[in-house]
Amino acid sequence: MRGNTIFKTGIVGTIFAVICCFTPILVVTFGALGLSAWLGWIDYVLIPGLLLFIALALYGYRQRTRARACCETDTQPTTRKGK
């Protein structure tokens, strides 16, 4: 994957995990679907998922800036004066 795609995936996943962690949207949805028994272990999934997506976003940002810096230096014309 390219750095930009990894970065976008990390950001979207982080936003989704934050919404599920800090708002009762997931609890209400699971309760409405009859899956409220699964809510006992949801913190064991959401917190590591949040950390994973934050790490993915940081990695994608690093790759994106590295690729941008590489492209900027590779496209510069080199000129020699004097000879």
KARAVEN-V532312 format. One record per pair of residues at least 24 apart in sequence whose C-alpha atoms are under 8 Angstrom apart, sorted by the first residue. I is the first residue (numbers start at 1). J is the second residue. D is the distance in Angstrom with one decimal. If there is no record, write none. Layout:
<<I,J,D> <I,J,D>>
This chain:
<<2,60,8.0> <2,63,7.8> <2,64,7.8> <3,59,7.9> <3,60,4.6> <3,61,6.6> <3,62,7.6> <3,63,4.8> <3,64,4.5> <3,67,7.7> <4,60,6.3> <4,61,7.3> <4,63,7.8> <4,64,5.6> <5,60,7.4> <6,56,6.7> <6,57,6.7> <6,59,7.7> <6,60,4.8> <6,61,8.0> <7,56,6.8> <7,57,4.6> <7,58,7.1> <7,59,7.2> <7,60,4.1> <7,61,5.5> <7,64,7.7> <8,57,7.1> <8,60,7.8> <9,53,7.9> <9,56,7.7> <9,57,7.1> <10,53,4.7> <10,54,6.2> <10,55,7.5> <10,56,5.0> <10,57,4.0> <10,58,7.8> <10,60,7.5> <11,53,7.1> <11,54,7.3> <11,57,5.7> <13,50,7.5> <13,53,5.6> <14,50,5.6> <14,53,5.2> <14,54,5.9> <17,46,6.2> <17,47,7.8> <17,49,6.8> <17,50,5.4> <18,50,6.9> <20,46,7.5> <21,46,6.6> <21,47,7.6>>
